[in-house]
Amino acid sequence: MTAKTGICLILKTAFLVAVLANVFYGQAIDAEIKVGADGNLIEVAANFPDAGDIRNLTFEREFAGVTGLADRISGIRTVGKDGREIDLKMFAPGEFVAAEPIKAFSYAVRVDPPAESGQAHISWLKDGRGVIYLADLLPLALGSGSPAATVRIAGAKDVAGGGDCSSIGVETFQCSDRGRAAFPISAGFRTLKTKTPGLLLTVEGTWGFDYAAAAAEADKVFAEYKAIFGGVPKGRFDISIMRFAGDVPPGKYEADTRGTSIVILSSDTPFKSQSLQRLSSLLRHEMFHLWLPNGVALSGKYDWFYEGAAIYMANRLGVAMNRTRFDDLVGSLSTAVAFDRTAKKGLSLAGASDGRWDGGGTTLYARGMLAAFILDLELLKRSKIKLSLDDVLRKLFTTHDRRNASKVEATPAIIEAFAGFESTDKLAAELLERAEPLDLTPFLENSGFELSDGGRGLKAKEKPSSREKAILNKLGYNNWRKLSLR
Ligand SMILES: [Zn+2]
């Protein structure tokens, strides 16, 4: 940054702070979101129904590694309380300040699908299909302003999602938090009710898996997590499964769990027989997020915990549900060990959480999964298999359930949750801060596992003791043996 831009930023900050002091209330939005016939343009016409003294419009600039989001906005116009058009200044992409309070505003957003990754994470449309996330289409709620939005989505062929919002009319939704609203769009949707109350499954087109089998799998995974977490998060839930914007080779997928909506974009698997297996694996990961982080009132960045735990639990649940084998779990852990050994020097799990979309992603996933595994093993060992990571997850969800808990900082809350179980809090804190690859050796002692391949992998011991066998069995070793005997 040059000295000149430095000064410019300081002045801008001073100006924004002065203006922001007035805008911490009344930021609920009523909006009409018009999906253009040509597919890649969305027109937004909105107003602030509560008529506060709002002079700032700030839009999301970057999400999940996709940059330039605010550059997609054009033709922004603002109108004051008397209906007169008012002047608006842009201080940076996505940051607008008006000279007078804003009553209504309009703009267009060019929503081409991102060419690389990110189609599951930001709004895009192509040939009348795509995904709308209110988080990157509507202005952000600033400070303690209301994040609510009432939206009418016009011109779309078929709108799915919106689980976190109430449907109040034809394609009209009332959302208490616009940051949690996702609306997949496609004329090819077919929606199925599942046996789980409030859970809908929407599928675009035909796939290698059978629709009824997919719905049954969603029910099963939901029930498993309900038992682990000791309850169900607030709301209605929806899962939308659709194709990417363009042709993508088999085996590619992306998913986002926003509020209570899961959006899965995928190509089908090369073989029909793998299709349900792959869907199950995605559901086991994404549905975990309905509880953590989306079902709890925890703030701050804590991907280090919920991503690692989601990957680990999705793998562990796969074995428990007999969808995968015990050696698949061991194989995934081995891959994580190998990846973690190549992590950037000096990078901790806490640091990787900050740089998740900026090169820290691999460390976050690999070390996060290993941390969850180590904590699970330690709990099993110290408690003589009476306790496991499940108990900590249940404690976290029941204590911080967003329907009745007030928001607290996540990391101290997570460490505290571990404190209640075999004093594993110190270990959790240590795993979070350690700035070098994790050495599993001390944790594998008496666990039934040992390092293999010169420390680059993991395996179950050939001859575990009876106590070690009990731990291995708890993680599904027996299921695997039963399966392999078939
Ligand atoms: Zn995840």
Boltz pocket constraint, residues with backbone or C-beta under 6 A from the ligand:
constraints:
  - pocket:
      binder: B
      contacts: [[A, 285], [A, 289], [A, 306], [A, 307], [A, 310]]
      max_distance: 6.0
